[in-house]
């Protein structure tokens, strides 16, 4: 039995959780999300709690797979409940001379030192905002109720120019520490 899977999920006020045909649907003020749950895991909803348990007679190829599913689906449903009630927010910082970001609706334009600007069409579930202040690095602020989608979009934006260890230039998360290297040792003969 999974340690994470045993924990019940508290449903906050204003959020409804429904189960139909192995699909859990969570509705809240920030949006609506759905997730398929493997039949090896049973989901029960009562008293503003969602409880997941392993089905004893479920046949899987790997017996340890049931334990993994137990923790996985509990974490996914918990992320959905938090997402539709509070939402998720990620901030990306562009470090480098001439690096810029701007947006028009859900289209981001990035200038990352290449010969051309990069345009990214974001999914409609994600709200984007860009900030450019004098003497500060440009910021991209992304908000969504879907944690997985938000992480994938941040990863895609970051993949265009990952932070490099010598000068620290690139696209990084706000607060992220980049391991720096010293470069060539001067005066070595």
C-alpha positions as CSV (number, residue, x, y, z in Angstrom):
1,X,0.0,0.0,0.0
2,X,1.3,3.4,-1.0
3,X,2.1,5.9,1.8
4,X,0.9,8.8,-0.3
5,X,-2.1,6.8,-1.6
6,X,-3.4,6.2,1.9
7,X,-3.9,10.0,2.6
8,X,-7.4,11.2,2.0
9,X,-7.9,14.3,-0.2
10,X,-9.9,17.1,1.4
11,X,-12.4,18.8,-0.9
12,X,-12.5,22.5,-0.3
13,X,-15.7,24.6,-0.4
14,X,-16.8,25.4,-4.0
15,X,-15.2,22.3,-5.5
16,X,-17.2,19.3,-6.7
17,X,-15.7,15.9,-7.4
18,X,-17.6,13.3,-9.4
19,X,-16.8,9.8,-10.5
20,X,-18.3,8.1,-13.6
21,X,-16.9,5.1,-15.6
22,X,-13.4,5.3,-14.0
23,X,-13.1,9.0,-14.8
24,X,-12.8,11.5,-12.0
25,X,-14.0,15.0,-12.8
26,X,-13.2,18.0,-10.6
27,X,-15.0,21.3,-11.0
28,X,-14.1,24.6,-9.2
29,X,-14.0,28.3,-9.6
30,X,-10.8,28.2,-11.7
31,X,-11.9,25.5,-14.2
32,X,-12.7,21.9,-14.8
33,X,-10.3,18.9,-15.1
34,X,-10.8,15.2,-15.7
35,X,-8.6,12.2,-15.1
36,X,-9.0,8.5,-16.0
37,X,-8.3,6.1,-13.0
38,X,-7.1,2.5,-13.6
39,X,-9.7,-0.1,-12.5
40,X,-7.1,-1.5,-10.1
41,X,-7.7,1.5,-7.9
42,X,-11.1,2.2,-6.3
43,X,-12.2,5.8,-5.7
44,X,-14.8,6.7,-3.0
45,X,-16.2,10.2,-2.4
46,X,-17.9,11.0,0.9
47,X,-18.0,13.7,3.6
48,X,-15.9,16.2,1.6
49,X,-13.1,13.6,1.3
50,X,-11.8,11.5,-1.6
51,X,-10.3,8.2,-0.6
52,X,-8.4,5.9,-2.9
53,X,-7.8,2.2,-2.2
54,X,-6.3,-0.8,-4.1
55,X,-8.7,-3.4,-5.4
56,X,-7.7,-6.8,-4.0
57,X,-8.5,-9.0,-6.9
58,X,-7.2,-6.7,-9.7
59,X,-5.0,-8.5,-12.1
60,X,-2.0,-6.6,-13.4
61,X,1.2,-7.9,-15.1
62,X,3.4,-6.5,-12.3
63,X,2.2,-6.8,-8.7
64,X,4.1,-3.7,-7.7
65,X,2.3,-1.7,-10.4
66,X,-0.9,-1.5,-8.2
67,X,1.1,0.3,-5.4
68,X,2.5,2.7,-7.9
69,X,-0.9,3.5,-9.4
70,X,-2.3,4.0,-5.8
71,X,0.2,6.9,-5.1
72,X,0.1,8.2,-8.7
73,X,-3.7,8.7,-9.0
74,X,-3.9,10.1,-5.5
75,X,-1.3,12.8,-6.4
76,X,-3.0,13.5,-9.7
77,X,-6.4,14.0,-8.1
78,X,-5.0,16.1,-5.4
79,X,-3.2,18.3,-8.0
80,X,-6.6,18.7,-9.8
81,X,-8.4,19.7,-6.6
82,X,-5.7,22.3,-5.7
83,X,-5.6,23.5,-9.3
84,X,-9.4,24.2,-9.7
85,X,-9.5,25.9,-6.2
86,X,-6.3,27.9,-6.0
87,X,-4.5,27.5,-9.4
88,X,-0.8,27.2,-10.2
89,X,1.6,29.9,-11.1
90,X,5.1,29.7,-12.5
91,X,7.5,32.6,-13.3
92,X,10.3,32.3,-15.8
93,X,13.2,34.8,-15.9
94,X,15.2,35.7,-19.1
95,X,18.9,36.3,-18.2
96,X,21.0,37.7,-20.9
97,X,21.8,40.9,-22.9
98,X,19.0,41.6,-25.4
99,X,16.7,38.8,-24.2
100,X,13.1,40.0,-24.4
101,X,9.6,38.6,-24.1
102,X,6.3,40.1,-25.0
103,X,2.8,38.6,-25.5
104,X,-0.3,39.4,-27.5
105,X,-3.2,37.3,-26.0
106,X,-1.9,33.7,-25.8
107,X,1.0,34.2,-28.2
108,X,4.5,34.8,-26.7
109,X,7.3,36.4,-28.7
110,X,10.8,35.6,-27.4
111,X,14.0,37.3,-28.4
112,X,16.7,34.9,-27.1
113,X,19.8,35.9,-29.1
114,X,19.0,33.9,-32.2
115,X,18.7,35.5,-35.7
116,X,14.9,35.3,-35.5
117,X,12.3,35.8,-32.8
118,X,10.5,32.7,-31.5
119,X,6.7,32.7,-31.4
120,X,4.8,30.3,-29.2
121,X,1.0,29.7,-29.3
122,X,-0.1,28.7,-25.8
123,X,-3.1,26.5,-25.0
124,X,-6.3,28.5,-24.0
125,X,-6.1,27.0,-20.4
126,X,-3.0,29.0,-19.7
127,X,-3.0,32.8,-18.8
128,X,0.2,34.6,-19.7
129,X,1.7,37.9,-18.6
130,X,5.1,39.4,-19.5
131,X,6.9,42.1,-17.5
132,X,9.9,44.1,-18.6
133,X,11.2,46.7,-16.1
134,X,14.3,48.9,-16.5
135,X,17.5,47.3,-15.1
136,X,15.7,44.0,-14.3
137,X,15.5,40.8,-16.2
138,X,12.3,40.2,-18.3
139,X,9.7,37.9,-16.6
140,X,7.1,35.5,-18.1
141,X,4.3,34.7,-15.6
142,X,2.2,31.7,-16.5
143,X,-1.0,30.7,-14.6
144,X,-3.3,27.6,-15.0
145,X,-5.4,25.2,-13.1
146,X,-3.7,22.2,-14.8
147,X,-0.3,21.6,-13.2
148,X,0.9,19.1,-15.7
149,X,0.1,21.3,-18.7
150,X,1.7,24.3,-17.0
151,X,4.9,22.3,-16.4
152,X,5.1,21.1,-20.0
153,X,4.7,24.7,-21.3
154,X,7.4,26.0,-19.0
155,X,9.7,23.2,-20.0
156,X,9.1,24.0,-23.7
157,X,9.9,27.7,-23.2
158,X,13.0,26.8,-21.2
159,X,14.2,24.4,-23.8
160,X,14.8,27.3,-26.3
161,X,17.7,28.6,-24.2
162,X,18.6,26.6,-21.2
163,X,20.8,28.3,-18.5
164,X,24.4,27.8,-19.2
165,X,26.9,27.3,-16.3
166,X,29.6,29.9,-17.3
167,X,27.8,33.2,-17.6
168,X,24.3,32.0,-16.3
169,X,22.5,33.2,-19.4
170,X,19.3,31.6,-20.5
171,X,15.7,31.0,-19.4
172,X,15.4,30.0,-15.8
173,X,12.7,29.8,-13.1
174,X,12.6,32.6,-10.6
175,X,14.6,31.6,-7.5
176,X,16.4,28.7,-9.3
177,X,20.1,28.4,-8.5
178,X,22.4,27.6,-11.4
179,X,25.6,25.7,-10.7
180,X,28.3,28.0,-12.0
181,X,31.7,26.8,-13.4
182,X,34.9,28.9,-13.2
183,X,36.0,28.6,-16.8
184,X,39.6,28.5,-17.9
185,X,42.1,28.9,-15.1
186,X,44.1,32.0,-15.9
187,X,47.9,31.9,-16.0
188,X,48.3,28.1,-16.2
189,X,51.7,27.4,-17.9
